[in-house]
């Protein structure tokens, strides 16, 4: 198992923090979230990975970078795969749209993604020390779910500092808040590729953890992506993911075996 690389640590104590995960290159969804008053007014915006693997990766990076230093970046497995593909370190990408997304990045974008930290620690009022990662604190591809057994959380929390009482992760595209061994675990869901229900999902931290969903004009977004993106299957891709054709039950069924529950007592 690959250990996280490039841990980023910030000691400043900000006000409210907006968390955006799994944007997956869907620019209209990102624009809708950034227009939310509480996102526009947040002192920090934390991105928990899988920012770019989708129809408009370069445009998404450029828009986020325009937000300035209040955006704190964490890379995800899909971002890493685009970098590895572009650098000739892998022959393919599991996600069919991945090679197209990689081809849309300028070299400068690739270098930027390659330098992203895998984790981030930030002090948030009301929550204390919060640990941000893409999938789990120790790996960017592991799966944990709202119904993962406590033994699984013991595994993925191994080595995590006792001072961390809140963990924020993404990866599975399904929002939830739960307790696991006294730690609050938050998944904001996906901005661009939600499972279970439509809209751009995110969360607001401080002093609690509030799951949010931003509705936006999905038919217009699909038309825009189909017009602006040259990916051959963009119409089908946009219809499936923006309309959240995969239900939460579908996603839990698919992801469940990957959290180690098969064969567990």
N, C-alpha and C positions, 0 to 999 in steps of 0.2 A: 504494500500500500504506500502510495506516495505521501510524504509528509508535506504539510503546507509550507510554501515558500514566501519570503518577503512579507512578514507580518508587519502591518502598519499600526502604530499606537499614537493616539492623541490624548493629551491630558486635560485639554480645555473642557470646561463644563458649559455646554451650550444650553439654549432654551429648547423649544420643541424640535424634534427631529422627524423628518419625513423619510420613510424607507421605501425605495422602489426596487423591485426585483424582477428578473426575467422579462425584461423589455423586449428582447428578441427582435430588435431592429424594426419594430412597428412604430413608425414615427407619429401617425395620427393619435394613437393611444398615449404616447409619451406627451405630446403637445396638450392633450386634454388634462392629464394629471398636473403638468407644470402650471396650467392655468388655474388650478384650484387655489383659492385664497390662502388656505392653510399650508399649502406647499410653497406658494410664492412668498409667504411670510415666515417660513421655517428658517431657523438659524442654520441648520445643516440639512442636506439631502444625502442620505447614504444609499449607495447602489450595491445590492448584494448579488451581483454577477449575472451572467448570461444576458449581457447588454446588447450584443451585436448580431448574434446568429439568427438572421431573418432577412426580410426583404430590403430594408433601408439602413444597413449598418453604419455606413459613413455619415449619413445625415443625422442619425441618432447620436453618434459620438460628438459631432460638431455642435449640435444643439446643447448637449449636456455640458460641453466644455465652455460654452458661452455663459453658463450660469456662474462661472468663477470658482473661487476657492471654497465656497460653501458646499460644493459637491465633493463627497468623499467616496472613492471608488474601491470596490472589491471585485476581483475577477472571478468568473465562473468556469466550469468545465467546457462549456460551448465556446467561450471566448478563447480559452487555451487551445482548443481544437483548431480554431481558425488560424491562430498564430502558427501552430505546428504544421498545418497544411501548407500555408504560404511559405514557410521556411523549409519545406521538403522533408520534414521530420515524420510525416505520416503520409500514406498513400490515399487515404479516404477519410470521410467524416460520416459517422452513423446517421446524422440528420440529413435528409436529402437536399435541403436548401443550403446546407453548410458550405459546399464548394462554391456555389454562387455568391454567398455572402462574403467568403474569403476573397473572391475575385474583385469585389467592389471596394475593398479597403486599399487606401494608398499605403505606401511603405511606412509613412509616418504614423498612420493609424495602427499598423501592425506592431511597430516598436512601442507605441503607447500602451497597447493592450498587453504586450509581453512584460511590461514593467509594473503592471497592477499588482498590489498586494493580494494575498489569498485570504487574509483575515484583517480585522480592524477592531480595536478596543476603544470605546468612547464612554465618557461619563455623562449620563443623562439624568437631569433632575427627576427625582421620584423613583428612579430605577437603579441608580448607582452605576456600577461598572457593567457596561453592556458589550458583549462579544458578538461581532458580526461576521458571518461567513456565508458561503454559497450553499453548501449541502450539509456538512457537519464541521465541527471545529477541526477535525483532523484530516478531512479529505473532501475534494470538490465534486465527487460523484456518488458518495454514499447516500442511501435513502433512509430517512426517518419520516414517520407519518403521525397524524394526530392520534392514531390508535396503536402506535408501536409500543411494545411491552417495555416495562421499566428496566429489564435487564439490557435491552438494546440501548437505552439512554445511558446506562452505566458504561457500556462499551464506548459510545461516541463522546462521552464527557471525559474519558480517561485523559489525565494530564492537564485538564483545564484548571486554571487557578481558582482556588476556593473563593476568592473575592468576587468572581463573576457570578452574579445572581440572575442575569437575563441573557439568553442566547437568541439571536435573530438569524434565521436562515431562510433560504428560498429553495430552488431546484425542482420541487414537485408541483409548483403552479397551483397549489391549493391553500387558501388562507386558513390559519387556525391559531389559537392561543391555548396553551395548556401548561400545567405544572408537571415537572419530572424531577423527582428527588429534590424538591424545594426550589428548583430553578424555574423561572418563567421562560417558556419557549414560545417564540413568535415567528410565524411564517406569514408574510404579507400577501402571499399569492402572487400572481403574475400580472404585470402591466399589459403585455402584448399577446400572451397565449394562455388565457385562463381556462382551467378545467372546471366544470360544474355550473358556472353561470357567467353570463356575459358582463362586459364592462372592464375597465382598467383597474386592477386591484393594487392597493398599497396600504401602508399603515402609518400612523402618527404616534410617536413615542414622547412621553413626558407630560404629566407625571405617571400616566398609565400606558397601556398599549391598546390603541383603538384601530381596529380593522376598518378600512374604508374601501369603497368602490366608486369609481367615477364613470357614470354613463356617458357615452358619446355616440355620434351618428355612425353606426356601424355600416349601413349600406353605402354611405358616402365615403367612408374609409376604405371599404373594399373596392369601390370604383377608383378611388385615388391610387391605391396600391397597384391595381390592375393597369392603370394608365402609366404610372411612374416607374414601375419595377419591371425589369426585363426577364425575370425568372420565368421559364416556360410554363410552369404550373401555378403561377401566382394566383389566378382566379380561384382555383380549387383550394390552394393553401389558405388564402385569406378567408374564404367562406368557412372552411373547417375551423380555423383557430379563432377568428374574431367572433364567430357565432357560437363558440364554445360547444361544438358538436360532441366532444368527449365529455361525458358526465363525470361527476365526482366518483360515482360507483365504478365507472370504467377505469378511471385513473387509479383508484385504490386497488382494484383487482389486478391491474398491470404492475403497479409498484410494490404491492404487498410482498411477493416472494423476495424482493430485493432488500427488504429490511431484516432479513435473517429469520423470519418467523417460521419458515418451513422447517420442520424437525425440532423446533424449540419446545421445551416442556412447558 
